[in-house]
Amino acid sequence: MLTGLLLIFCCYLPFQFALNPSAGVDLASSRVFILLLFFVWLMESLRRRTFFVKSSKLNFFLVSFLFFNLFSLVVSQNSGWSMRKLLFLFSVFPLYFVVADLIDTREKMERLVKYLVFGGFFVAIVGIFQFVLQFAIGLNGTHGFWANYISPLFLGENVTAAVLKNPSWLVNISGETYLRAIATFPDPHMFSFFLGMLLPLAFGLFLKLNRRIYLVVFFTVLLADLLTFSRGGYLGLFAGAMAAFFLLWHKLRKDYRLKIVILAISVGILLLIPGPLSERFFSSFDFQEGSNQGRIETWKKASEVIVSHPLIGVGIGNYPLEISATANYRDPIYAHSNYLDIAAETGLFSLILWLGFSVSLLLVFIVKSKDILFFCAALSVIIFSAHSLVETSLYSPVVLPLFLIIAGLSRLAQVDEKTI
């Protein structure tokens, strides 16, 4: 039953409805689902006396990272903001332990990956439909429809109102304004994070099962990812492609290599065709471009905060107050980098622990990367880590759970193959 609930959650993750427990508060239903899973798993584990909390490097890094986030409360200017962020982290991170315990065979891992990938496939279709809709009913009509009827269902009224204050839904390319693909997400960047991590898994299922449906899924998810026009997403895909060729290539079976080469050529041709996609991609490397310069200035401010508060930061959730003393909780003030945000709010030790967790996770998957799904899980971690250089996703109720689900597969990767 528990494994079934977990699989349902994997498919439901990108479509979760927002809850409104009180005025002014929107709650992602995934958090409630995760806590339900966790407590049912905990009670069942205690009943069977099979409670899983084994010592490992990954568990050490993860628990220590959470401790440093909690410890940063002592320097917080606004403890209420800190508590909201802490409640989020402590309601989502248990998912890692649930997945690590329940997914104990490769057959279960394959099923879980299928549910994740098909959930991503369906939400990618929604994103493509939403992008194309603007050419049928106009940009303003599509924007208004999504803002008034679709986003409030999945984000909540308050989050939607906060998102609309920041024009991240729109992009201007060669004088033309487009509504970027966002689907059920608050902005195109989180949508791109989610799709980017799923792309290797979709292609891994195609290679492993040799079924064309997964190739269709892959290209659908890829198209939706490209239509987010997220340059951070493009960076993640580029990093994943480079890792596949230069770091992990020798671990692949020969029959997989030809298919990956054909795929890479196809994507390369797509990006070289003159148009909005290619222009947006190549603008990522233009440091004179306006938004790129703004991002660099944001990183400079975050670096100054880190230099001023290197040990335990300014307190989790309190970075906006360091930038603007009159900031509100929902103001989109952050460092535009997971790593800089972690260091600024909870200190360099916390950042080292997060990096230790990510690197250890990657190494676990690389060791077992002769299995194509572990190989693809390694690429998912690389894509997430590269995208994290330029965007903050640590508090996304969709992106963080997906990362933790993939991370939870690491326990299976560490089990001796004879016992699987």
N, C-alpha and C positions, 0 to 999 in steps of 0.2 A: 504493500500500500504506500509506504513512504517513498519508494523509488518512483512509483507512478505519480505521486504528488510532485516530486521533483521534476519529472519530465513535463508535466503540465505547466509547471512554473517556467520552465525553459522556453516553451512556446508562447506563453502568456507575457513574458517579460517585456517585449517592445510594445505591447498593447494594453498595458495596465491602466486602469481607470483611476482617476484621482478621487480621494476621499476628502470630505470637508467636515472634520470632527467639531470645529468651532469657527466662529467668524474670524476671518483673517488668516486662517490656517488651512493650507492644502497639504494633504498627506498622500504620498505615493503608496498605492495599495501593495506594491511589491514588498515594502517594509513589513507590512502586516503578514503577508504570505510567508516571508522568510522567518519571522518570529514564530509563526504557527508551525512551520516545518521544523524549526530548531527545537521547540519545546516538545513536540510529539516525538522527535528523534531522541531527545534527551531522556524522556520518560521511558521510551521503548528500550534504550540502551541500558538504563539503570535496571529495568525489569529483567533484562536478559543478562545483566552483568557483563556487558561487552562494550562499556563506555570507551570511546576512542579519543584519547588525548596523548599520543605518543611523542616523546621528545625527538626533535629533529631540528636542523638548522632553519628550515622554513618556519616551523612553529615558533622557534625562538625569536626570529626576526619579526614575525607578525605580532606576537604578543608584546614584545618590547616596543614596537612601533606604536601600538595602541596605548601602552603605558605612558610613553612620552607625550602623546596627545592629551591624555588625561592630566599629566603633571603640569602641562602648560597653563592649566587653570590658575596657577598661583600668580601669573603675571598678567592675566587678562584684565583689560579695562572694563569690558562688558561681559560679565560671567554668564548672562542670559544667552548671548550670542554663542558663547563657547559651549554651553550645555546643549543647545540645539544641534550644533555640529557633532558633538560627542554622541548624542542620542542617535543621530543618523549612523555614525560609524559603528556603534555597538549594536545597532539593529540590523546591519547588513553583513558585517564580517563573520558572524556565525555561519553564514552560508558556505564558507570555505570548509569548515569542519564537517558539515553535513554531507557535502559532495565527496570529500575525501573518504568518509566512512562508507557511504552507500554505493559509490561507483567502484566496486572491488573486482570487476572482471572486464576484459576487453569488449565483451559483448554488450555489457551495460554502457561502457564508454561510447561505443558506436551508436547505440540507441540515443544516448543523451546528445551527442553531436548532431544526429539527425533532427531531433526536436529543436535544438538551437538554430540550426541552419534553415529549417523550414519556417520557423518564426521570423528569422531575418528575411527570408524570401518574400513572405506575405507583406511585411512592413515595407520592403523595398518596392513592391508593386504599388503600395499606397503612395510612397514618395514619388515614384515616376508619374503616377496618375495626377498627383497634386501639381507637379512641375508642368506637365503637358496641359493641364486645365487652363493655365493662364493664356495659352494661345487660342483657346476656344471662347472663353468668357472675359478675357482681359486680366491684366495684372491686378488692378484694384478690386475687381469682383472676386478673384480667387483669394487675394489677401484678406478681404473682408469676410468671406465665407469661412476660411480657415480660422481666422481670429475670433469670430463670433460663435461658431458652431462646432468646430472640430477640436481645436486646442483646449478649450475649457473642459472637455470631457476627459482628456488624458493628462492635463497639467493642473487643472483647477482654475478658478476665476482669478485668484490672487497672483499665481505664478504667471498666468497668461498676461495679465495687466503689466506685470513687471518686465516680462520679455518684450512686450510691444513698445516699451519705452526705449529699447535699444534696437536700432534698425538692422540687426544681424540677419534677418530673413531675406534681405535684399542685397543684390550685388550689381555693380555697374561695370560693364565690360564694353570697351570701345564706344562709350556713349549710350549704350543700351542697358536698361535696368531690367533685371530678371528676379523673379521670386525663386529662391533656391529650394531644393528638395529638403523638407523637414519632417514630413509624415506626422508621426505622433510625438515627436521630440520637441523640446523647447527651442532648439536652434540647430542649424545645419552642422555645427561642429560636433555636438554629441551624437547626432545621427551618423556622421562619418566615422567617429570612434567605434560605434557599435558595428556598423557594416564592415569596417576595415578588419576588425578582429575575426569576423565570420568568414571573410573571403577565403583564407587558406583552408579553413575547415571544410567549406563547400567543395573546393577543388580536391582536397584530400579524399572526400567521399567518392568523387568521380574516379580518382586513380585507384582507390581500394576496391570499389564495387563495379567499376567500368559500366556505369549506367548513365545514359545521356541526360537524364533528368537533372542530375547534379551539375552538369555542364551548363544547362539552361539556368539553373539556380545561381551558379557562379556569375554568369554574365549579367543576369538581372540585378544581383546585388552590386556588382561592379558598376553598372550603369547608374544605379541610384547613388552610389558613393561618389561617382564623378559629378553628378548633378547637384551635389551639395556645394560644389565649388569651394570646398574647404582645403586651403593650401596645406594646413596641418595634416589633413587626411591624405593628401597627395604625398607629403613627406613620409608618412607612415608606410604607404604602399611602396614607395621608392626604397625605403630602408628594408622592408620585407623582401623585395625582389633582389636587392643586392646581397642580403644575407643568404637567400636561397641559392644564389649562384656561387658566391665566393666562400661562404662559411660552411654550408651544409651540403653542397653539391655532391661531394664524394660519398656521402652516406645514402644517396638515392639509388634505387634500382635503375638499370639502364633503360628499361621500357618506360619508366616514369620521366626520364630526362627529355626524351624527344617531345612528349606531350607538353612539358613545361616550356621548352624552347618555342614551340608553336604558339603557346599561350602568350609568352612574353612578346613575340613578334606582333601578334594581333593587337595587344594592348598598346605597344609602341606606335604602331600605325595609327591607332585611334587617337593617340595624343598628338601626333604630328599633323593630322588633318587640320588645316586652318579653320578656326572657329572659336567660339567662346571657351570650350574645354582646353584647347591647346594654349590659348592666350592666358587663361587663368593659371594653368600649370607653369608656364615659363615666367609669369610675373612673380612666382614664389621666389625666384632667384634675383629679383630686381630690388636691391636695398634702397633705391631712391624712391620707390613707390610709396605713396602716402600711408597706407595702412601698415606696411612693413616698417616704416619709420616710427609710426605710433607704437607698434609692438616693441621695437627696440627701446624706445623711451620708457615704456612700462617696465621692461626688464631692468633698466638702469635704476628706476625707483625701488623695485623689489630688492635689488642687490644692495642698495643703500640701507634698507631696513634690515637685511640680513647682517651686514657689517656692524650695524648698531646694536643688534640683539642676536649674537651668534649662538648662544648656548641653548636657550629654551624658547627663543622667538618672542613674539609679542602676544602669544596666546591664541589658541585655535579659534578661528572665526573672527579675529580682531584685526586682521590686516587692513580692511577698509578704513578703520579709524586712524591708522597710521598715515594714510594717504589723504583722508578728509575727515576732520573732526566732526562734521555735521552729517556724515554718511548714515543712510538707513540700511537696515539689514538686507533688503532685497536689491540695493544698488549694485550694479554689475562691476564692482571694483575688486579685481584680483590680479595676480601676477602673470596670467596667461601662460602658465607653465606649472605642471604638477610639482616639479622639483623645487622651483622657486617659491611656490605657495607653501609647500611643506616646510622648507627651511625658514621662511619668513615668520610663519605662525607658530611652529613648534620646535625650531632650532635645527642646527646642523647634525646633531646626533640622531634626531628623528629621520632626517634625510638619508643619513648613512644606513640606518636600519631598513628604510624602504628600498634603497638601492641594493642592499644585501639580500632582501627578499626577492626582488626582481631578478637579480643576477643568478641567485641560487636556483630559482624556479626555471630559468632559461637553461642552466646547465643540466638540471634533471631531465628536461625534455630532450636536450641534445644527445645525452648519453643513450637514450632509447629511440633515437630518431630514425633507426632502420624501420620501425613501424611508422607508416606514413601519417597516421593521425597524431602521433607524438611529434613528428617532424613539423606538421602543420600547427600544432599547439605552440611549438617554439616560435614559428613565424608570427603567430597571433600575439605572443608576448613582445616580440620585437616591434611589430607594428604599433601596439599600444604604447610601448616605451618611447619610440621615436615621436609619435604624435604628441606624447606628454611633454615633449620639449617646448611646445609652442601653445598648448592649450591646457586648461584645468578641467579634469573630469572626475576628480576624486569624490565629489559629492553628487555625482549623477546617480539617481536611483535605478538607472538602466545599465549604464556603462560599467560602474563598479561591480554590480552583481555578476555581469558577464565575465569580467576579468577574474573574479573570485571563483566562478564555476570552472573556468579553464585552469586556474591555479589549483583547484581541488583535485584535478586529475593527476597531479604530481605524485600523490601517494601511490596510485596504481603504477606509475612509471618507476617508482623506487622498489616495487615488489619484485623479487626474483622471478624470472619468466617460468621457472619450473613449478612455482606455486600458483600460477594464474590459471 
